[in-house]
Amino acid sequence: MRISVAADELTGVAQPLIEELRVRGHEPILHGAYVDDERPDWAWASESAARDVAEGRADQAIVACWTGTGASIAANKVPGIRAALCNDAKTAEGARRWNDANVLALSLRRTGLAELQEILEAWFTEEASEDAQDVENIDHLNEIEAVGQLKPAQPKPARQKAPHERAPAGQPRASRRRVKRGTKPKSR
């Protein structure tokens, strides 16, 4: 399987991750701090890896930064991506099964080598659920994404005053001029 991989720095499990993927028979496509000709910052690196998945150059991606949060957020901005930040094998298993996640986000700070191996095992072993409710949820995510791409949000109509906010008939409305505290309003 072609796995696009991005990290913003080569610390923690960033280096062992590539070897773990190769041992499992995957072909890593490297981005960010792994290569010299790309911007390594988490937003750019994670976007590159996610675009590989969205555009068919990779089957899945793994993105990583210090907490994993930024990498996950950046990847999820790419249409068609469902990135999940997974700090343990059970979360990775659930992300693949129930969320059909196609990008794994990792924390370089929290993830140790043993955890990495367990997370990868769960991630690559688990299949997306075919349960009708799970499929319906993924379909709905696609609908949400499609609506967001087709048209911008429509402005809300101006709020109408409730009857209790309106001045009684025949009485003048209170002045809406703002007056600084501690000063007297100017006379008209």
Backbone torsions as a table, in degrees:
resi	resn	phi	psi	omega
1	MET	NA	138.9	176.2
2	ARG	-84.9	121.8	-178.1
3	ILE	-119.6	116.9	175.7
4	SER	-80.1	131.6	-174.8
5	VAL	-127.4	133.1	178.2
6	ALA	-137.0	141.2	173.4
7	ALA	-145.0	150.4	179.9
8	ASP	-91.2	-11.2	173.9
9	GLU	-156.2	154.2	-177.4
10	LEU	-96.9	67.5	179.7
11	THR	-127.5	168.9	178.2
12	GLY	57.7	-129.9	-176.4
13	VAL	-87.9	7.9	-178.4
14	ALA	-58.0	-45.9	-179.1
15	GLN	-74.4	-49.0	179.2
16	PRO	-62.0	-25.1	180.0
17	LEU	-56.7	-44.2	-177.7
18	ILE	-63.4	-44.1	178.9
19	GLU	-65.9	-40.1	177.5
20	GLU	-59.2	-40.7	179.2
21	LEU	-65.9	-43.9	-179.8
22	ARG	-64.5	-41.3	178.5
23	VAL	-60.2	-33.7	-179.7
24	ARG	-83.8	2.6	176.2
25	GLY	88.1	13.5	-179.8
26	HIS	-93.7	157.4	178.2
27	GLU	-107.1	104.6	-179.6
28	PRO	-74.8	137.9	171.5
29	ILE	-111.5	117.0	-167.7
30	LEU	-95.5	143.1	178.2
31	HIS	-141.3	167.2	174.0
32	GLY	70.9	-131.1	-176.6
33	ALA	-66.5	-14.0	178.7
34	TYR	-73.3	-20.4	-177.3
35	VAL	-127.6	154.7	-176.1
36	ASP	-83.4	-23.1	-172.1
37	ASP	-99.8	18.8	178.1
38	GLU	-128.1	154.0	174.6
39	ARG	-71.0	126.5	-175.3
40	PRO	-82.9	-12.3	-176.3
41	ASP	-54.8	145.9	-172.1
42	TRP	-56.3	-39.0	-177.8
43	ALA	-65.8	-44.2	-178.9
44	TRP	-72.7	-44.9	-178.6
45	ALA	-63.8	-44.6	-179.3
46	SER	-67.3	-37.9	176.3
47	GLU	-60.9	-44.2	-179.6
48	SER	-59.2	-46.1	-179.8
49	ALA	-64.7	-42.7	-180.0
50	ALA	-65.2	-39.1	178.4
51	ARG	-64.0	-34.0	175.8
52	ASP	-57.4	-41.4	178.8
53	VAL	-69.5	-50.6	-176.5
54	ALA	-60.6	-32.4	-176.7
55	GLU	-99.8	7.2	172.6
56	GLY	83.5	8.4	177.2
57	ARG	-81.1	-17.8	178.7
58	ALA	-139.1	154.0	178.7
59	ASP	-81.8	-37.6	179.3
60	GLN	-149.3	174.2	177.4
61	ALA	-139.8	158.0	171.5
62	ILE	-129.5	124.2	-179.9
63	VAL	-120.4	147.3	-176.8
64	ALA	-147.1	144.1	170.4
65	CYS	-147.9	-175.2	-173.2
66	TRP	-54.1	-49.6	178.7
67	THR	-98.7	-22.5	-175.5
68	GLY	90.6	-17.6	-177.4
69	THR	-67.3	-51.2	-179.5
70	GLY	-60.5	-42.6	179.2
71	ALA	-60.9	-41.3	178.7
72	SER	-65.1	-45.2	179.8
73	ILE	-61.5	-47.4	-179.2
74	ALA	-60.7	-45.7	-179.7
75	ALA	-62.0	-40.5	-178.2
76	ASN	-69.0	-12.2	176.2
77	LYS	-76.7	-16.2	-179.6
78	VAL	-83.7	125.0	-179.5
79	PRO	-55.4	136.0	179.1
80	GLY	90.0	-2.0	-177.2
81	ILE	-100.0	137.5	173.2
82	ARG	-126.1	89.2	-178.2
83	ALA	-91.8	140.8	179.7
84	ALA	-129.9	127.7	175.0
85	LEU	-81.0	116.5	-175.0
86	CYS	-122.5	119.3	178.8
87	ASN	-101.9	-1.5	178.2
88	ASP	-155.2	168.1	-176.0
89	ALA	-65.4	-38.6	-179.4
90	LYS	-63.5	-39.8	178.0
91	THR	-66.2	-41.7	177.9
92	ALA	-62.4	-42.4	178.5
93	GLU	-60.9	-47.2	179.9
94	GLY	-66.4	-37.6	179.3
95	ALA	-63.0	-39.7	178.1
96	ARG	-72.7	-44.7	-174.6
97	ARG	-69.6	-57.3	-170.6
98	TRP	-90.0	-27.1	-175.7
99	ASN	-107.7	-3.4	-177.3
100	ASP	46.8	42.7	-178.9
101	ALA	-61.9	138.8	179.1
102	ASN	-116.2	-0.2	174.3
103	VAL	-134.5	126.5	176.9
104	LEU	-96.6	125.7	175.9
105	ALA	-106.1	135.9	-177.5
106	LEU	-126.0	149.1	172.9
107	SER	-92.7	123.5	176.8
108	LEU	-71.6	-22.5	-179.3
109	ARG	-80.1	-42.9	-172.0
110	ARG	-93.4	-23.5	-171.1
111	THR	-89.2	118.3	174.9
112	GLY	-91.5	171.7	-176.8
113	LEU	-62.2	-43.7	179.6
114	ALA	-63.5	-42.4	177.4
115	GLU	-64.2	-41.0	178.8
116	LEU	-57.2	-46.6	179.9
117	GLN	-61.0	-43.2	178.4
118	GLU	-65.4	-42.0	179.5
119	ILE	-63.1	-46.7	179.9
120	LEU	-63.2	-40.0	178.5
121	GLU	-60.8	-46.6	179.2
122	ALA	-65.9	-43.3	-177.5
123	TRP	-61.0	-47.9	-175.2
124	PHE	-83.5	-15.2	179.0
125	THR	-87.5	-39.0	-174.4
126	GLU	-74.9	141.8	176.8
127	GLU	-108.4	157.8	175.8
128	ALA	-66.4	138.8	-180.0
129	SER	-65.1	143.9	174.4
130	GLU	-103.8	6.4	176.2
131	ASP	-59.4	135.4	-175.2
132	ALA	-54.2	-42.3	-178.9
133	GLN	-66.3	-39.9	178.9
134	ASP	-66.7	-43.0	178.2
135	VAL	-62.8	-40.4	178.9
136	GLU	-62.8	-39.0	177.9
137	ASN	-63.6	-44.1	179.2
138	ILE	-65.3	-41.9	176.5
139	ASP	-59.0	-39.6	179.6
140	HIS	-66.5	-38.3	175.6
141	LEU	-58.4	-42.1	178.6
142	ASN	-63.6	-37.7	177.0
143	GLU	-65.2	-43.7	178.5
144	ILE	-58.9	-46.3	-179.2
145	GLU	-63.6	-42.3	-179.6
146	ALA	-64.0	-41.7	179.3
147	VAL	-63.8	-40.9	179.9
148	GLY	-64.4	-27.5	-178.8
149	GLN	-87.7	-25.5	-173.0
150	LEU	-79.8	-41.1	-176.9
151	LYS	-148.8	148.0	177.1
152	PRO	-72.9	160.0	177.9
153	ALA	-60.5	139.2	179.7
154	GLN	-80.2	140.6	178.1
155	PRO	-65.3	145.0	178.3
156	LYS	-76.5	144.9	176.7
157	PRO	-66.6	154.8	179.5
158	ALA	-58.7	142.2	-179.7
159	ARG	-72.1	131.8	177.3
160	GLN	-85.4	143.1	178.1
161	LYS	-71.6	139.7	174.8
162	ALA	-73.3	154.8	-178.4
163	PRO	-52.3	-37.9	-177.5
164	HIS	-71.9	-13.4	179.2
165	GLU	-90.8	-12.9	-178.5
166	ARG	-86.3	149.8	177.0
167	ALA	-71.3	142.8	177.5
168	PRO	-59.7	150.3	-179.6
169	ALA	-54.6	136.0	177.0
170	GLY	85.0	-5.8	179.5
171	GLN	-111.0	141.2	-179.4
172	PRO	-69.9	149.1	176.6
173	ARG	-75.8	151.2	178.8
174	ALA	-67.2	148.7	179.1
175	SER	-63.0	141.1	179.4
176	ARG	-102.1	7.6	179.1
177	ARG	-64.8	138.4	176.6
178	ARG	-90.1	139.9	-179.8
179	VAL	-123.3	131.5	176.9
180	LYS	-63.1	143.8	177.8
181	ARG	-62.7	139.7	177.0
182	GLY	83.7	3.2	177.0
183	THR	-120.6	157.8	178.4
184	LYS	-93.8	141.7	176.5
185	PRO	-66.3	144.9	178.2
186	LYS	-72.7	144.3	178.3
187	SER	-80.1	154.5	-178.1
188	ARG	-97.3	NA	NA
